[in-house]
Structure formats: C-alpha cells, structure tokens
Amino acid sequence: GGGFGNIGKGTSFATPHVTGLLALITEGNPSLSPDDLRKFLLKLCTKLKLFTDDDQGAGIISMASLL
C-alpha cells in the first residue's frame, strides 16, 4: 500500500547516513583523527525523550547543526 512495514531495529539503516555525514565532516576537516571524528559526530546527536539509551544509542543525528 505504499507504506512501511515493521522493519525492526538495527544499525544497518543508519550506517550509510552516518558514513556519508562522516565523509562530509572529513572533507571539511581533513586533519581530524578518528577519535576527533567520533567526538564531533556525537556532538551532532540529540537524545529522544521517548526512548532509552539502549534503544537509541547517542540519539538522532542532525546535519542541520553543520550548516
């Protein structure tokens, strides 16, 4: 019907988005170490109130804060 079914939980859906975001961050800041990239990425995350840390990890990531 054009909608979405229950796809469950998992990181496989987030991986390409986070990888692309890391590529953009690295392009603008090529000297960042892997640890620096991780810290940078985590600063872009916002916790969602309705979910536990086990369900959401660091939260939802937003590229808007890069602009």
N, C-alpha and C positions, 0 to 999 in steps of 0.2 A: 503494500500500500504506500510505498514511498517514504515510510518512516524508518525508525531504527528499532531493532530488537534488543533484547538483553545481551550485551556482549561481555558482561562480566568485568572483572578488574584486571589490571595488568599494565606494565610499563611499555609494552610494545607499541601502544598507540601514541604515547608521549615521546618516545625515543627520537623519531625523525624531527619533531618540532624542536626539542631541546638541542639536538645536534645542529640544526640549522641556525638556531639562536647563538649557540657557541661559535659557529663559523663567523657569524656577523660580529660578535664581540671580538674574536681573534683578529678579524680583518681590521678593526678599528684600533686594536691594542695588541699588536703582534708580539710584544715583549712579555706579556703575561705568562706566568708559569701555570702548570696545571692546578696547583693549589690556589693561585690567584683567580683563575677562571672559575673554580668551584665557589669561592667566596663571592665573586661578582655575581654569579648565577643565583646563589642563594639570596642575595640582597634583592633580587627581582621577584622573589616569591612572596605571596600573601596567603596566610592561613585562612581556611574557610571555616566558619563557625560551626557548621552542622556536621563536621567530620572530625574523627580522632586523628592523631598523628599517624597511627598505624594505617589508616585509610587514605591519607593524603600526603604523607611524607612532609616535604617542606612547604607544601601548599600549591597554589596555582601560580604559574609564571606569567609575567606580563611584559611584552616587548614595549609597551607604551612608555614605560619608565626610561627606556633608552633614548627616546626622542627628545 
